[in-house]
C-alpha cells in the first residue's frame, strides 16, 4: 500500500525559484490560468463564509418574529438550503465561464466566456435572485445574499435593494416581505449597538 501512495506523491516539491525548473522558460502559460482559478475559488470561498455569517445574523434578527426561525424543522431545512448556496458555481455549466468573465487572463477570455448562458443557468438553479424567486424563502435567501455581498464590498444591503427595486421582477407581497426582513435586521443591529 505504501508504494501505491508513494506513486501519487509529488516527486519535486514546488519552488518559487524558476531556474530550478528550466533555464529557458520563465513562466508556463497555464500558470496564469491556475492563478486566475485560485483567485476565483478564493472569491467563492469568501462569499460562502459571508453567506454563513449573514444567515446567522438574519436568523438572530428574525428569532421570535418569523416562522422559519421559530419552527425547528423549517429552520433546519432552510439551513440545509443555505449550506448549498451557489454550489452551481462549481459546475461545468458555470465555473470556467464565471472565472473567464470575472478573472480573465486575456481580454479574449472574457469576450468568449459564455457568461450569459452561465448566468442563466445560475439563476435557474439558485432562486436567490429576483428573476427566479418564487416563494417567501427565496426572498430570505435573496436578502442573505445581499447581506453577504455588503460584508465583502461595503454598503447597506437595504439601500442596494431600494436601488434595484424598480427593476425587480417579484410580486408586491415579496417586496413587502423583503422590507419586513430588513426592518427586523435594522432593529437587531440597533439593539446590538446599544450599550
C-alpha positions as CSV (number, residue, x, y, z in Angstrom):
1,X,0.0,0.0,0.0
2,X,2.8,2.4,0.8
3,X,4.3,2.0,-2.7
4,X,1.0,2.9,-4.3
5,X,0.6,6.0,-2.2
6,X,4.2,6.9,-2.8
7,X,3.5,6.8,-6.5
8,X,0.9,9.6,-6.1
9,X,3.2,11.9,-4.1
10,X,4.7,14.9,-5.7
11,X,8.2,14.0,-7.0
12,X,9.6,17.5,-6.6
13,X,8.4,20.0,-4.1
14,X,7.3,23.3,-5.6
15,X,9.7,26.1,-5.7
16,X,9.4,29.8,-6.4
17,X,12.9,29.6,-8.0
18,X,12.0,29.2,-11.7
19,X,15.6,28.4,-12.6
20,X,15.3,25.1,-10.8
21,X,12.8,24.0,-13.4
22,X,14.2,25.5,-16.6
23,X,16.8,27.9,-17.7
24,X,14.9,28.7,-20.9
25,X,11.3,29.0,-19.9
26,X,10.5,31.7,-17.3
27,X,6.8,31.0,-16.9
28,X,4.4,28.4,-18.3
29,X,1.2,29.7,-19.9
30,X,-1.0,27.6,-17.9
31,X,0.3,29.2,-14.7
32,X,-1.8,32.3,-15.5
33,X,-5.0,30.2,-15.6
34,X,-4.0,28.4,-12.4
35,X,-3.6,31.8,-10.6
36,X,-6.9,33.0,-12.1
37,X,-8.7,29.9,-11.0
38,X,-7.3,30.3,-7.4
39,X,-8.5,33.9,-7.3
40,X,-11.9,32.8,-8.4
41,X,-12.0,30.0,-5.9
42,X,-10.9,32.4,-3.1
43,X,-13.7,34.7,-4.1
44,X,-16.3,31.9,-3.9
45,X,-15.0,30.7,-0.6
46,X,-15.0,34.2,0.8
47,X,-18.6,34.7,-0.4
48,X,-19.7,31.4,1.2
49,X,-18.2,32.5,4.6
50,X,-20.2,35.7,4.3
51,X,-23.4,33.8,3.4
52,X,-22.9,31.7,6.6
53,X,-22.4,34.9,8.6
54,X,-25.5,36.6,7.0
55,X,-27.6,33.5,7.7
56,X,-26.6,33.6,11.4
57,X,-27.2,37.4,11.7
58,X,-30.6,37.2,9.9
59,X,-31.7,34.2,11.9
60,X,-30.9,36.1,15.1
61,X,-32.7,39.2,13.8
62,X,-35.8,37.2,12.9
63,X,-35.9,35.0,16.0
64,X,-39.3,35.2,17.5
65,X,-40.6,37.1,14.6
66,X,-40.6,34.8,11.6
67,X,-41.9,31.2,11.4
68,X,-38.8,29.8,9.6
69,X,-36.7,30.6,12.7
70,X,-39.1,29.5,15.4
71,X,-40.0,26.2,13.8
72,X,-37.2,23.7,14.2
73,X,-38.0,21.7,11.1
74,X,-38.3,24.9,8.9
75,X,-35.1,26.4,10.3
76,X,-33.0,23.3,9.7
77,X,-34.5,22.8,6.3
78,X,-33.6,26.4,5.4
79,X,-30.1,26.0,6.9
80,X,-29.5,23.0,4.6
81,X,-30.6,25.1,1.7
82,X,-28.1,27.8,2.7
83,X,-25.3,25.2,3.0
84,X,-25.9,24.5,-0.7
85,X,-25.7,28.3,-1.6
86,X,-24.0,28.9,-5.0
87,X,-22.8,25.3,-5.3
88,X,-23.7,25.5,-9.0
89,X,-20.8,28.0,-9.5
90,X,-18.5,25.0,-9.3
91,X,-20.4,23.1,-12.0
92,X,-19.2,22.7,-15.6
93,X,-22.1,25.0,-16.6
94,X,-20.7,27.9,-14.7
95,X,-17.2,27.5,-13.3
96,X,-14.9,28.3,-16.3
97,X,-17.5,30.8,-17.6
98,X,-17.6,32.8,-14.4
99,X,-13.8,32.6,-14.0
100,X,-13.1,33.8,-17.5
101,X,-15.7,36.6,-17.1
102,X,-14.6,37.9,-13.7
103,X,-10.9,36.8,-13.6
104,X,-9.9,36.7,-17.2
105,X,-6.3,36.1,-18.2
106,X,-6.7,37.7,-21.6
107,X,-9.4,40.0,-23.0
108,X,-10.4,37.3,-25.4
109,X,-11.2,35.0,-22.4
110,X,-13.9,37.5,-21.2
111,X,-15.3,38.0,-24.6
112,X,-15.7,34.3,-25.3
113,X,-16.6,33.3,-21.7
114,X,-20.1,32.2,-22.4
115,X,-21.1,34.1,-19.2
116,X,-24.6,34.9,-20.3
117,X,-25.5,31.2,-20.6
118,X,-23.8,30.5,-17.2
119,X,-25.7,33.4,-15.6
120,X,-29.0,32.0,-16.9
121,X,-28.0,28.5,-15.6
122,X,-27.1,30.1,-12.2
123,X,-30.5,31.9,-11.9
124,X,-32.4,28.8,-12.9
125,X,-30.6,26.7,-10.2
126,X,-30.4,29.4,-7.5
127,X,-33.6,31.2,-6.7
128,X,-31.9,33.8,-4.5
129,X,-32.1,36.2,-7.5
130,X,-35.2,38.2,-8.2
131,X,-35.5,36.9,-11.7
132,X,-36.4,33.4,-10.4
133,X,-37.6,33.9,-6.8
134,X,-40.9,32.1,-6.5
135,X,-41.7,31.9,-2.8
136,X,-41.0,33.6,0.5
137,X,-38.0,31.5,1.4
138,X,-36.4,32.6,-1.9
139,X,-36.8,36.2,-0.6
140,X,-35.0,35.3,2.6
141,X,-32.1,33.7,0.5
142,X,-32.0,36.9,-1.6
143,X,-31.7,39.1,1.5
144,X,-28.9,36.8,2.8
145,X,-27.1,37.1,-0.5
146,X,-27.3,40.9,-0.4
147,X,-26.1,40.9,3.2
148,X,-23.1,38.7,2.3
149,X,-22.2,41.0,-0.6
150,X,-22.3,44.0,1.7
151,X,-19.9,42.3,4.1
152,X,-17.5,42.0,1.2
153,X,-18.0,45.2,-0.7
154,X,-19.4,47.5,2.0
155,X,-22.6,49.5,1.6
156,X,-26.0,48.8,3.0
157,X,-28.0,45.8,1.7
158,X,-31.3,47.7,2.2
159,X,-30.0,50.6,0.1
160,X,-29.0,48.2,-2.6
161,X,-32.4,46.7,-2.5
162,X,-34.1,50.1,-2.9
163,X,-31.9,50.8,-5.9
164,X,-32.8,47.5,-7.5
165,X,-36.5,47.5,-6.5
166,X,-37.9,49.3,-9.6
167,X,-36.5,46.7,-12.0
168,X,-37.0,43.6,-9.8
169,X,-39.4,41.0,-11.1
170,X,-41.1,40.0,-7.9
171,X,-44.7,40.5,-6.5
172,X,-45.7,43.3,-4.2
173,X,-46.1,40.7,-1.4
174,X,-42.5,39.6,-1.9
175,X,-41.4,43.3,-1.8
176,X,-43.3,43.7,1.5
177,X,-41.6,40.6,2.9
178,X,-38.1,41.8,1.9
179,X,-38.8,45.1,3.6
180,X,-40.0,43.3,6.7
181,X,-36.8,41.3,6.8
182,X,-34.8,44.5,6.5
183,X,-36.8,46.0,9.3
184,X,-36.0,43.1,11.6
185,X,-32.4,43.4,10.6
186,X,-32.2,47.1,11.3
187,X,-33.9,46.6,14.7
188,X,-31.5,43.8,15.6
189,X,-28.5,45.9,14.6
190,X,-29.7,48.9,16.5
191,X,-30.1,46.8,19.7
192,X,-26.7,45.3,19.2
193,X,-25.1,48.7,19.1
194,X,-26.8,49.9,22.3
195,X,-24.7,50.0,25.4
